[in-house]
């Protein structure tokens, strides 16, 4: 297995994100977990642009399909582990991946990650102000938009680990 695929597998395993990619929601969860995880300074080399479901990386898509294919017969990753410094950085934001109790059940973990990643991407990467960020999210993600305040509050808790301004 190629080293970058091993790193991807270990990263996802640490964040408790399954490497299953059969559904759109599975793939969305992987995309958003990697986006958010890289914000801690653990750079796997994936670059993201804006797409229908928020931040999206075509190179990550290629790699998670390659990983799925490799996992059929290659278990080399089992001999490896994340470096302690990387695990420490990721552990700082791992609770952010859990949907808060004040977000209704009809919003899945994938949706939650999509909203967090999208809000962050628009504010920090695209450098939109709060008003424009909200306008875009309300237009493009009307189901998720009502929870924007919760996302802002959650991201604020992790501002020492990931940039938000």
C-alpha positions, 0 to 999 in steps of 0.5 A: 500500500502506498504511504499516502494511502496508509496515512489516509487510513490511519487519519480516518481510523483515528477520527473514527470515520469509516473508510466505507465509500459506498454511498454519497454520505459515506464519501461526504463524511470522508471529505469533510473529516479530512478537510477539518482534520487538516485544519489542525496543521496535519497536512495530508496534501489535499487541497479543497475547492467549493462544490455542491456539498461544501469543501471538496478535493478531487485528489482525495476522491482518487485516493479514497477509491484507491484506498478502498481497492487496496484494503481488499488485499493489503493490510500493511497499514496494520503495522503502522500508527500515527505519530504521537504529535499527529494524534495529539493534534487530531484528538483536540478536535475529535469532539467537534465531529460529534453532532451536539444534542441540540441539533435534531435527529434528522441532521446526520453526522455527515450533514453536521460535518458538511455544515461545519466544513462549509461555514469554515471554508466560506469564512476562512478560505474564501474570506467572506464576511458573516453576512455573505457566508450566511447568505450563501449557506441559506441559499445552498444549504437551506436544510442546514442553515438553521443550525449555523449559530450552533456551528459558530459556537462549536467552532469557537470552542476549538479556535485554539486548534483550528483557524476561524478568523 
